């Protein structure tokens, strides 16, 4: 003995008057969501860019918007050219190769970096004929100076 609750049409739904059945098909929606999830998972690490460098604070910071190469020196003394690791001996050649003869070079150094790597980088850039611009942050006007 078989029991059939679908009304005999095999779809599980009852139709009245022979009209079409209006139901939402969520399969394409789920497919799109899964593709977007995969895209975001793959590109999430790309959005985490930049070096963690705590530059020193000063009372006056000149506001510039010129496009110049940026040499960053991390706390451990490692050197980066536009966030790519570089050897200090290749610094001048790399800047000239990428930018031609730029007006100057920005140097960002962590405030807890020992002085030796900073002095070596600025000396190397000066020997190559580049104008060296040190990157600093302005002191917050509401707090204690430099803290």
C-alpha positions in Angstrom: 0.0 0.0 0.0 1.5 3.3 -1.1 0.7 6.7 0.3 1.2 9.7 -2.0 1.0 13.2 -0.4 1.9 15.1 -3.6 -1.4 14.9 -5.2 -0.3 12.7 -8.0 2.0 15.0 -10.0 5.2 13.8 -8.4 6.6 17.2 -7.6 5.6 17.3 -3.9 3.6 20.4 -4.5 -0.1 20.8 -5.4 -0.9 22.9 -8.4 -4.2 24.5 -8.9 -5.6 25.4 -12.3 -2.6 24.1 -14.2 -0.6 27.4 -13.7 3.1 27.6 -13.1 4.7 27.0 -9.8 6.5 30.0 -8.3 9.4 29.0 -6.2 12.8 30.6 -5.6 15.8 28.8 -7.0 18.7 29.6 -4.7 21.3 27.5 -6.4 22.7 30.4 -8.6 22.7 32.6 -5.5 24.7 30.1 -3.5 27.1 29.6 -6.4 27.8 33.3 -6.7 28.3 33.6 -2.9 30.8 30.7 -2.9 32.7 32.3 -5.8 32.8 35.6 -4.0 34.0 33.9 -0.8 36.8 32.2 -2.7 37.8 35.5 -4.3 37.9 37.3 -0.9 39.9 34.5 0.7 42.5 34.6 -2.1 42.9 38.4 -2.1 42.7 39.0 1.6 46.5 38.6 2.1 47.1 41.1 -0.7 45.2 43.8 1.1 47.5 43.4 4.1 50.4 45.5 2.8 52.9 47.8 4.3 55.8 47.6 6.6 55.3 48.1 10.3 57.6 51.1 10.9 57.0 53.5 13.7 58.6 56.8 12.5 59.7 59.4 15.0 57.4 62.4 15.8 58.4 66.0 15.3 56.8 69.3 15.9 56.8 70.4 12.2 56.2 68.1 9.3 56.3 69.4 5.7 53.3 68.2 3.8 54.4 66.8 0.4 52.7 64.8 -2.3 55.6 64.2 -4.7 56.1 60.7 -6.0 59.5 59.6 -5.0 61.1 56.3 -4.0 60.7 55.2 -0.4 63.5 53.4 1.4 62.3 51.9 4.6 64.5 50.7 7.5 62.9 48.3 10.0 63.8 48.0 13.6 66.1 45.1 13.0 68.0 47.1 10.3 66.6 45.3 7.2 66.2 47.7 4.2 63.3 47.8 1.8 62.8 49.8 -1.4 59.1 50.4 -1.9 58.3 47.5 0.4 60.6 45.1 -1.4 63.7 43.8 0.4 67.0 45.1 -1.1 70.7 45.0 -0.4 72.3 48.3 0.5 74.9 47.8 -2.2 72.1 47.6 -4.9 70.1 50.5 -3.6 71.4 53.3 -6.0 71.2 51.1 -9.1 67.7 49.9 -8.2 66.4 53.5 -7.7 68.0 54.7 -10.9 66.7 51.7 -12.8 63.1 52.1 -11.5 62.8 55.9 -11.4 65.6 57.3 -13.7 67.0 60.2 -11.8 64.4 61.2 -9.1 64.4 64.5 -7.4 65.0 62.8 -4.1 64.4 59.8 -2.0 62.2 59.4 1.2 63.8 57.4 4.0 61.5 55.9 6.6 63.2 54.4 9.7 61.7 53.0 12.8 62.4 55.2 15.7 64.0 52.4 17.7 66.4 51.5 14.9 70.0 51.8 15.8 71.7 54.7 14.0 74.2 52.6 12.0 71.9 51.3 9.2 70.3 54.8 8.9 73.7 56.4 8.5 74.8 53.8 6.0 71.6 54.2 3.8 71.8 58.0 3.8 75.5 57.9 3.0 74.9 55.5 0.1 72.0 57.6 -1.2 74.1 60.8 -0.9 77.0 59.1 -2.7 74.6 58.3 -5.6 73.6 62.0 -5.8 70.1 61.7 -4.3 68.5 64.3 -2.0 67.5 62.4 1.1 64.2 63.3 2.8 63.5 61.8 6.2 59.9 60.7 6.9 58.4 61.8 10.3 55.0 62.1 11.9 53.5 65.2 13.4 53.2 65.4 17.2 49.6 65.3 18.3 48.6 68.8 19.5 46.4 67.4 22.3 49.0 65.1 24.0 52.5 65.3 25.4 55.2 65.9 22.8 56.4 62.7 21.2 54.4 60.3 23.4 
